[in-house]
């Protein structure tokens, strides 16, 4: 199980990330784009994820992932149960969501690839 502190440790290490508390949700963003959000009760983590791939992700592991609220379906977004994630999987999800928000050069420089 991952905690908000675990997510914070990964997210704040990523270039251009800032943390905000908005309506009791802890949110990590690049500029104005939110790429990870934690629910007020700290049981759910929403994160950026390609719309065209999210149905397959949710169908593959419905005990771990769920579709966003209907009002958020227009966004590239999926939600996960934090208790079902392990640290490595959370790290991968957070970094992939961050990569959707930053310029390719920034991501490549951080990840060490051309």
Buried (B, 14 or more C-beta within 10 A) or exposed (E): EBEEEBBBBBBEEBEBBEEEEEEEBBBBBBEEEBBBBBBEEBEBBBBBBEEEEBEEBBEEEEEBBBBBEEEBEEEBBBBBBBEEBEBEEBBEBBBBBBBBBBEEEBBEEBEEEE
